[in-house]
Amino acid sequence: MNILVIGGGGREHAVIKALKRNTSVEKVWCLPGNGGIEEDAECFPVKATDLDGIAAFAAEHRPDLAVVTPDDPLCLGCVDRLEELGIPCFGPDKRAAVIEGSKVFSKQLMKKYGIPTAESEIFSDPQEALAYLKTCPYPTVIKADGLALGKGAVIVNDFEEAAAAIDGMMIKRMFGESGARVLVEEYLTGPEVSVLSFTDGNTVVPMVSSMDHKRALDGDKGLNTGGMGTVAPNPCYTPEIADICMKTIFLPTVEAMKKEGRPFRGCLYFGLMLTEKGPKVIEYNCRFGDPETQVVLPLLRSDLLSIMQACRNGTLTKEMVEFYGGAACCVVLASKGYPQKYETGFEITLPETGEGESIYIAGAKRSGGKLLSAGGRVLGAVAVAEDLSSAVKKAYALSEKISFANAYKRSDIGKRALAAEGK
């Protein structure tokens, strides 16, 4: 089989490596890919948002399956374009991808179908939003309606901070049209959990849970990033909580989308908060998370390609998805200064990986036979072990063998999870 993967980060690298475990996979193309992915796939410089370019490539090469992973092309309708060409796709169509593309849509969906989430108000007029923010309790959360590179949600502690957020999103349009509408949302507290799930529009099968580390600095301080590391499973997510989530969140969401005429097929990501009143949805994503994918897929015992085909064909069963025991940890090595200003173009030196170790490249390019840093998040050092403590130690040991100038990483990935385990 020949497979086309859309995207170019560490998540895509992890997906490609997992797909290649299937011996029937002969060739993998990746658009646009990156300098590290080139080791595992044939990359072409077609942007993930260039739907015309993607369609032209697919029409010429006729892949047996296309895997569309980033949010932007999914919300733009990349799956629709490829399916029109007769290319089977893993990923939701445009109508279903709106569950991430519009926070207003997802919030209204949850309210309509009684899916537990934070209370919120929706505003399209900045003056009305400001009037409400003068009276609401703090802290509160302000979210841009549309996609904003994972930076469209701001926790504000007082009216002054709230006014600045409204000015940036709704008036100055720092996120473009994504800030034309905003949600002002109740501030929830409790452990956060990420649960990726496979679904064919009827059946939903959760993957192993994970814990992301969004803040740039140790101690969960500093600016929000795309993610500085992850661990899986998340010890806060007990079997009892998993049962509650299946009954009150996962199945109701898939059923709700079906009733709305937007059946969701692909990977549906549930961002959860485990509050004192039970689990609640913080956000939905219409795709694999990054860097959650980098710890979830190494734990997948089953064949990813077969699962993806079943999601697309409506034949998914719980028995098709099996995970190994043990745990995984991903330590992200970023360019110093990320997520703000940073320098790139530094040569990356990589070690040989041992059993249970992987290096997923996120932001790198090839030049003169060398692998050079080319992004904020450069790569993820990933390790699988029998328990979480061992996985964390193993991932950090691997990260120490990787070098490039201006490299930066957090030193406490997994610390909260280990504390939750009582270690």
Stockholm file with secondary structure:
# STOCKHOLM 1.0

chainA/1-423         MNILVIGGGGREHAVIKALKRNTSVEKVWCLPGNGGIEEDAECFPVKATDLDGIAAFAAEHRPDLAVVTPDDPLCLGCVDRLEELGIPCFGPDKRAAVIEGSKVFSKQLMKKYGIPTAESEIFSDPQEALAYLKTCPYPTVIKADGLALGKGAVIVNDFEEAAAAIDGMMIKRMFGESGARVLVEEYLTGPEVSVLSFTDGNTVVPMVSSMDHKRALDGDKGLNTGGMGTVAPNPCYTPEIADICMKTIFLPTVEAMKKEGRPFRGCLYFGLMLTEKGPKVIEYNCRFGDPETQVVLPLLRSDLLSIMQACRNGTLTKEMVEFYGGAACCVVLASKGYPQKYETGFEITLPETGEGESIYIAGAKRSGGKLLSAGGRVLGAVAVAEDLSSAVKKAYALSEKISFANAYKRSDIGKRALAAEGK
#=GR chainA/1-423 SS CEEEEEECSHHHHHHHHHHTTSTTCCEEEEEECCTTGGGTSEECCCCTTCHHHHHHHHHHHCCSEEEECSHHHHHHTHHHHHHHTTCCEESCCHHHHHHHHCHHHHHHHHHHHTCCBCCEEEESSHHHHHHHHTTSCSSEEEEESSCCTTCCEEEESSHHHHHHHHIIIIISCTTGGGGSSEEEEECCCSCEEEEEEEESSSCEEECCCBEECCEEETTTEEEECSCSEEEESCTTCCHHHHHHHIIIIIHHHHHHHHHTTCCCCEEEEEEEEEETTEEEEEEEESSCCTTTHHHHGGGBCSCHHHHHHHHHHTCCCGGGCCBCSSEEEEEEEEETTTTSSCCCCCBCBCCCCCTTEEEEESSEEEETTEEEECSSEEEEEEEEESSHHHHHHHHHHHHHTCBCTTEECCSCTTHHHHHHTTC
#=GC SS_cons         CEEEEEECSHHHHHHHHHHTTSTTCCEEEEEECCTTGGGTSEECCCCTTCHHHHHHHHHHHCCSEEEECSHHHHHHTHHHHHHHTTCCEESCCHHHHHHHHCHHHHHHHHHHHTCCBCCEEEESSHHHHHHHHTTSCSSEEEEESSCCTTCCEEEESSHHHHHHHHIIIIISCTTGGGGSSEEEEECCCSCEEEEEEEESSSCEEECCCBEECCEEETTTEEEECSCSEEEESCTTCCHHHHHHHIIIIIHHHHHHHHHTTCCCCEEEEEEEEEETTEEEEEEEESSCCTTTHHHHGGGBCSCHHHHHHHHHHTCCCGGGCCBCSSEEEEEEEEETTTTSSCCCCCBCBCCCCCTTEEEEESSEEEETTEEEECSSEEEEEEEEESSHHHHHHHHHHHHHTCBCTTEECCSCTTHHHHHHTTC
//
